[in-house]
Structures are given as C-alpha cells and as structure tokens.
Amino acid sequence: MKLSTRYNRVNILTSIIILIITGVIYYLFIHLILTNKLDKDLAVEENEIKQYTRTYQKLPLPASYLDQQVSYAESQKNANDVREFSYTTYFNPKENEEEPGRSLVTTVNLNGKNILVTITKSRVESEDLVRVILLITLAITGILLSTLFLINRFVLSRLWQPFYTTLKRMKTFEVTKMEAIKEEPTKIDEFIELNQSVNAMAERVKGDYRDLKSFTDNASHEMMTPLAVINSKLDSLLQTETFTEQQGALLEDIYQATGRLSRLHQSLLLLAKIENNLIADKQDIDFKELVESKTRQFQELFERNGLTVEAKLMDKTLTMSRYLADILLNNLFSNAVRHNVQGGKIIIELSKSAFVVSNTGKNFDSKERLFNRFSKSSESEGMGLGLAITKQVCNLYGYEISYNQINQLHIFSVFFDTKQ
Amino acid sequence: MKILVIEDEQALYESILAYFTDEGNVCEHAADFETATEKIELYTYDCILLDLGLPGGEGLELLSRLKKMNKKDGVLIISARHSLDDRLSGLDLGADDYLVKPFHLSELKARVSAIVRRKNFDGDNVIKFNEIKVDVAAMKITANDTPVNLTKKEFDLLVYFLSNKNKVVTKNAMAEHLWGDEIDLSDDFDFIYTHVKNLKKKLAEAGTSDYVKSVYGIGYKFTSL
C-alpha cells in the first residue's frame, strides 16, 4: 500500500468519525438550548395567565395569543401540583397544517376551582433552525473531507516527488558506472537529508568497489610475476639433467597445475575487464566468416571425438570487439565439444537474430547455475569460467544468452538486438 | 644473435639468459630504465626483450626512444599486462611482437627467432639444420633436396622445434603455440602426440635422421645428438 493511500485512509476515517461525533453533540446541544428557550417562553405565558387570573378573576381569552394556543379544561380531581412539559403537535390555523409543538400543562386556581391550562407553542421555527444548522454542518464536513482528499491526492504526491525520483535513481544505480547520483532540488529537509545520505552511500559503495577492484588488479599483476618465474624455472629445470620416468611424471603434474593456474588467472582478469567495460576495440565483424574460420580451427577437435557438424549460416554483421567475439565462439565451441558424447552431433546456426549452438550430450541438473562462475559438472575438466565469461560478453553488448534442453540436445542461443 | 633482456625480476631474467645463452648467442640484460636506455643508445641488438613495468620509467617510453633513434633492433614486449590497449600501443610504436606473462621459454625463443630471422634475412627467411632446409616465408621444406609435404600444424611444429633445438619443449608449450591459449584443450595432449608422430614419419620418409626425441613423457627434444 502506498504511503499516501495509507495516510489518506487514516486521515479521512478519523475526520469522518470526529465530524460525526461533533455533529451529534452539536445537534443535541442546540436542540436542548432551543427546547429550554421554548420552555422559558411557555413558563412566561403560564405566569401571565396566572397573574391575569389572579387580577381579574377570570381566564384570558385563548385567541389573544400569537403562534400559540391556550386551552382550558376543568380539572377532574384536585391536581394542584400538575405542571409538565411535553412534545405535542401544534395546529397552525394559518397554514392549516399540523406542526410539531411544545406544550405546558399547568393548573390555575380560579374561584376555588382548579382549571387545567394547556399552552402549546409551535416548534417549527426551532426545528427549522436545527435543520439549517445540521445542513450547514454536513456541507462543511463534505467540503472539508473532499478538500482533505484532494490535498492528499495532489499535494502529497507532489510533495513526495523528490522521494520517488531518488528511489528511481537508486534503482538504476550501478556500481560499475562512475557517474554520481544527481541531486533532485527540493526544499523539504527530510528529502534533502535523504538525498545526502543516498549520495554519501553511493560514494562509499563506489569507493569500496574501486578499492576492491584495484586490489584485484594489483593482486593479479603481482601474481603474474611469480607465475612467470615458476614457469621459466620449470623450463630451465627441464634442460638441466636427465630425469627418471618418475620425476618426469612429477614435472608434468607441476606443468599442468601452473598451466591451469595461469589460464584461470587470465580468465578472471578477462572477466574483470569485461565487467568494467575496458575492452574497447569495437568494430564491425563479419560474424559468419568468423564462425566459419572458428569451425575450421576446431575441425581437429570435432574429428577426434567423431562429431558431425552441421552448419546453417546466414550473413550477419555484429559490432563488437573481435577479441571478445573470438572468446565467445571459443567458449561455446569448446563447451559443445567437451560435453558431447563420442560420435555425437553439433549444430551451428546463425541467423539475423540469433546464434545457436546445439550439441548432443549427457543430462545434467545444474541448469540454473550454468552461467555462474566456477559452476561445472563433476566430470568437466574446465574451470567453470567459460560460460560465465560468455554471459558477460553477451551482457556487455546487450545480447541475451539462454540454455535449453530439447530431446537430448543441449541448446545455447545468443539473441542479438534484444534492446530493440 | 645478440639479445638484450630488459626485465627487473631477477629470477625471470636469469632463466631467460640461461635459456638463450648458447650456440653463439650473446645475451645482455638491463634491470632498470637508466641501464636500458644506456645500452640501447650504445649498442645494437638483434632483438630486445622489453618488460613494460620497469623501475624508473615506462617500457613503452623506451620503445619510442628507440624508434626515434631510427634503430632497427627487433623488439618483443613481455608484459604481465594482458591488456589490449598496451598490446596495440606497443605494436603501434613499432614493437614486433607482444608476449604475455607467464610464458614458456620455448615460446619466447620461437618468437625471438622469428623476429631475428625476419630482420636479418629480409625475405630470405630460411632455417637450415643438417639436411633439413625450411623456407619459412614460402612455407617449403626440403630434406636432402627432396620436398617434404607437411600440414600447416606440422610445419609450425617443425619451425618451433628448430627454434628450440637441443632444448626440451613441453607438450603444454607446444599446444599453446599451435592452438593459442584461447582454446582450452583441457590438458589433453593427444593432438600433440599425433602431430609429432606424423611429422616424424614424414621426415623419416624423406630420409632424415630421427631428430625428435621424446623426453620422459613431458615433451620432446629436437636434437642431432
């Protein structure tokens, strides 16, 4: 749920509840006050009637009062202390209709007789007043609520704009890209602070990344020299004396290990270089021709494993580094040979939109880790970096590489122009 | 031939000097920028092995000075930097070749020999070894004046052997030379065995002695001894 929605909901809900409660209280109070006023008027009338009766020893005429009715009745029993207010109806002779009214029933002593006097006043004016007040209150409530809603809706979303901009910039932030996160101008303290924190964090991350990168670079270069020394000393050692068969086997193992180490090392350096986009010799490459020459280069490997190669190649020009194109093909071809079966098949297809290498081979079950570094099947003799490098090369140029297995065929597809 | 090794890592230049110093080769060495500049200015070499990271200055600077002096010395850059930029700027500045550390001494020797051959014989690029004559430029081989038909790989292999005669050459080094280090052969050297076998057979058919000796399963040695 969005912050503004949540805020809106709470805000409007509490406003409604508070307004309803105050509305009810308001209504009740006004009602009470108006009734009190009516009752006072009625009491004044009562007083007047009583004084008139006492002075003139007769009852005043009922018709002589405006907007109120007075009626007399002889009290049946001795109800000297009858005096009560009640809600009744009032017949308005002018309008000829029933209206809500307020009555006071009281007794007047006339010549020793108890007369029951009922004074009724119309409540219609006070009711109208209450209704008007209620309507005004409701209207104000409505206006207030809709204003609140609109404020939340438009002002809030505009107020939060810097936040969303910052968020977007954070989402697109890439540690390898060296440009700084631009400041979004804002006057809100919280957002200024957020921006500053984000920028500080980005700087820190970039700094850490630079440190790590220069450490890796330096470490690799420092590692190269001892490796070169080991290699050259081994070569020199070989020239010295005659060795026994056993010593020869030991030397061979050392050679294999140093060979692996330097290849591993070069692969890691290459990966780092591709990631940092340090390979710049972008040029137009006749990919079809490159695939054909690579196929010739691998011919010997294909033949030795008894692999039949089918190639369906269309003309395709790619703009990329020739060096990386070479590596891409090497890795895909090596992979197709290495994980093949004796007498298997390799199908190479190049179209305008994709380059596909399919090969027969055994089943395996680490598909989701296929392009990860150092992920390899147990019987593989490689280092597990080939496909990782291939994927990096694809990433660099916006190609998409995918793996599928259909009917014992392992299919690696590189799709060009996925950006468009 | 006369060679200058400009390299600051002692263990490394010692090995290189030991490997190159025989058969009348003269090898000198410089471990820093100053010494190297001095030697380059004073003498002429058939080939200069140049390390890019030197104490006291950049190796590439040395190369451009050499070219300003209009010297014809061959230059082979040996660098730990597997960087395309360095390679390109090195070759642009007039280096003849670029080899990335770590390398096999036999590969280094083969490349230096190739540079020296190109420099010295200007087109007449021929290696002679007893009854074998290899015209590198024309890719033609004769043994006792009979032409020998070799495949491209067998030819490369023979030239490689001849550049490293009397040295043990490992199968790793041969594999990297023939296929490049980009193709990962997963330490499978059956190929080498097949190619060497074919080469030996073809040379034997042409009536040469058996110069290619297998050495404790690690590699081969091309020797008349």
Interface residues (C-beta under 8 A of the other chain):
Chain A: H221 M224 T225 L227 A228 V229 I230 N231 S232 K233 D235 S236 L238 Q239 F243 T244 E245 Q247 G248 A249 L251 E252 Y255 Q256 T258 G259 R260 S262 R263 Q266 L269 L270 K273 L278 I279 A280 D281 Q297 F298 E300 L301 R304 S321 Y323 D326 I327 N330 S334 R338 E381 G382 M383 G386
Chain B: E9 A11 L12 S15 I16 A18 Y19 G53 A80 R81 H82 S83 L84 D85 L88 V100 K101 P102 F103 H104 L105 S106 K167 V168 T170 N172 A173 W179 D181 E182 I183 D184 L185 S186 D187 D188 D190 F191 V215 Y216 G217 I218 G219
